[in-house]
Amino acid sequence: MNSQYLYQRRDSMKKIFFALSIGVLCTVIITSGFEKTQTALAGSVLRLHVIANSDSAGDQALKLKVRDCIIEKTEHLFDSNGNIDAARETVLENLDTIKNCAEEEIRKNGYDYDVRVSLGTDDFPTKEYGSLVLPAGTYEALKVEIGSAKGKNWWCVLFPPLCFVDETCVTVDSESFECIKDSLSDEASEFIKKDKNNSVKIRFKAYEMWQNGKQKIAYLLGRTKKEV
C-alpha cells in the first residue's frame, strides 16, 4: 500500500512539474513578444518626466504648473512628421530654455527650489493615451527634477506629441500614431492599440507585474549572495 501511495504521489508530482514547465515556457514566449514590442517602441518615442519636490499639496500643484509651462513652451517644437533623432536634437538644443521656463514658474509661485533638466533613460509603468497603450519599460525621456525630487511624478510622450494637460479628454491623432507605427511590425502596431475590452492594457499590466517580479527576485538573489 505504501509503494502504491508513493507511486501515485510521484506520478502527481510529475504532472505538476510538467504543467509548471509548460506554464513557464508560455510565459517566457509571451513576455519575449512584449519585450520586443517595448524595445521597438522605446526607439521611436521620447517621453517627458516631471518629478515633484515632495508629495505635499503645494509641491504637487507646483509640479503640474511646471508641467503646463513646459508643454506650452515645447509643443510647437515637435512635429509628428519628424523622427526621433530630430526630436532628441531639439530637446538638447532647448534644455536651457526648458530649465528657465521651469525656474520662472517656480519663482512665480513663491518657491526657490532648484531644477535639474536632463535627457536620459528612465523606467516607466504601463500608460494609456486614448486608444494607445504603451507597455512598461525603459524609455528615453526629458527628465525635470524639482527640488529634492522625492514626490510623485508625472509623465507623457513628448514625441510624437502626445502630451495633454487635460488627460480626461485624450485622443491620439493619426499622424502621431503613424509615426509610432512606422517603427513597428504590423502585428506590434495592432498589439498596442486598445480595444473596447481594454485587453491590451490588461496584458501589458500583467507584463509589468512579471517584470517587477523578476526585478524583486534579482534583488533578493543579489542580497543573498552578499550575505553569503
N, C-alpha and C positions, 0 to 999 in steps of 0.2 A: 504493500500500500504506500509506503514511504517512497519507493522508487517511482511509482506511478505519479505521485504528487510532485516529485522533483522533475519528472519528465514534462508534466503539464506546465509547471512553473517555467522551465527552460523554454518551452515552446511559446508561452505567453510573452516571455522576455524578448525572444527573437522577433515576434510580431511587433512588439512595441518599438524595439530598436529599428526595425525595418521602416515602420511608419514615421518615426522621428527622422530617420535618414532621408526619406522622401520629402518630408516637410522642410528640412534644412536645405536640400537641393533645390526645391522650388523657390524657397525664399532667396537663395543666392542668385538664381536665374532672374527672378523678378527685380530684385534690387540692383542687379547689374544693369538692367534696362533703364531703371530710374537714374542711376549714376551717369550713364551715357547721355541721357536727355539733359540732366542738370549741368553736366560739363559743357555740352554744346550751347546751352542757354547762357551759361556764365561767360562764354566767349563772345556773346552778342549783346549783352546788356551792361549798363553802368548804373549803379544804384546810389541813392542818397541816404546817408545815415546820420541822424541828428541825435545827440545824447545830452540829456539834461544834467544840470549840476547835481540835483538830488530829486527825491520823489515828493518834495513839499509842493503844495498847491501853486505857490508863486513860481517856483523853478519850472514846474511842468507847463504852466501858462506861458512862461518866457520861452521855453523850448518851441512851442507852437508859433509864437510870434517870430522867432528867428527862422523857423521853417518857412513861414509865409514870405518873409523878406527874401530868402534865398531863392525860392521858387519863382517869385516875381522878377527877381534880378536875372535869373538864368533861363527862363522859359523861352526867350527869343533866340538863345544861343544854339539850341539843338533842333535839328531838322530830322524828321522821320526818314527822309530820303538819303541821309548821310550814312556813315558807317562808324563802327566802334572806335577805330583808330582816330578818326577826326574828332569824335566826342571826347576821347581821352585827352587829346591835344588841347581841345577847347577848355577843358577843366584845368589843366596845368597852366594854361595861359591866364586863367582868371582866378587863380587861388587867392591872390591878394585882394581882388575885388570882392570875392565871396567872404573873405575874412573881415574886410572893412564893413561890409553890409551887416554881418552878424554882430560885430563890435558896436556899431552905431545903434542897432536895435536894442542891444543890452544896456547901453548907456542911457538911451531914451526912456527906458523903463526903470531907471534908477538903480541898476546893478553895476558892479565893477568886475565881473568875472572875466578871466582870461578866456580866449578862444583858440583852439588848435584846429587847423584845417589841413587835411591831407588826402592824398589819393593812394589807396592800397586795397588789400583784400580783407574781407570780413565774413563772419558766418551769419546767415540769415535763416529764420524759420520759414515754413510754408506761408505764402502770402497770396491773397486773392485780389485781382484787379479787374472788376467787372466779369467778363467772360473768360479771363485769362488767369491761370493758376501757376505760380512759379514755385517749384519744389525747394525744400530746404537745402542749404549747401553753402559753399564758399563762392562769393561773388566779388568782383572789383567794385569799389564804392568810394564816393566822395564822403569823407568822414568829418563831421563837425562836432567837436567835443567842447561843451560849455563848462567852465569851471572845473570841478572835480570829476565831472562826467560819471557820476555814480547813480544817476537816476534812470528812469525808464526812457527808452529810446523810441524814435520814430523813423520809418524808412519808406522809400518809394523807389520807382525806377526813373532815373534822370534821363537815360537814353535807352531805347526810344522814349520820347517824353510821355511818361505815364504818371507824373506827379500831380496829384489833385489835392487842393486844400479842403474841398468838400467831398469826403470819402463816402458820403451817403448816396451820392449820385455819380458813380464811376462808369464810364464806358471806354472801351478800348477802340480807337478808330482803326479803320482798315489799313492805313499807311503804317501805323506803329506795329500792328500785328504782322503785316507782311515783312517788315524789317526784321522782326524776330524770326519769323517763319523761314526766311532765306537761309538761315544758318542751320536749319534742322531738316531731318528727313520728313517725308510726308506723314509717316507713322508718328514721329515725335511731335509734329505740329498738331495733329489731332489729339495727341496724348495730353497736351497742356490746356486744351480748350475745355472749359467746364460745361457739363451738360445739366439738364434741369434737375437731375437727381443728386448733383454735387459729387458724383462718383470719383471724378479726377481728384478733387480736393481731399476726399477721404483716403484715396490710395496714397497721395503724397503725404498726408498726415501719418499714415501707417509707416511709410518710408522714413519720415522724420523720427518717429519713435524707434525704429530699427537702428538708425544712425546714432541716436542718443544712447541707445543700449550698448552699441559697440564701443562708443567713447567711454562709457562708465566701466565696461569690462576691461578695456585697455588701461584705464586709470587704476583700477583695483589690482590688476596684474602688475603694473608698474610699482605700486606701493608694496605689494607682496615681495617683489624682487629686492627692493631696497631694504625691507625689514630682514630678509634672509641674509 
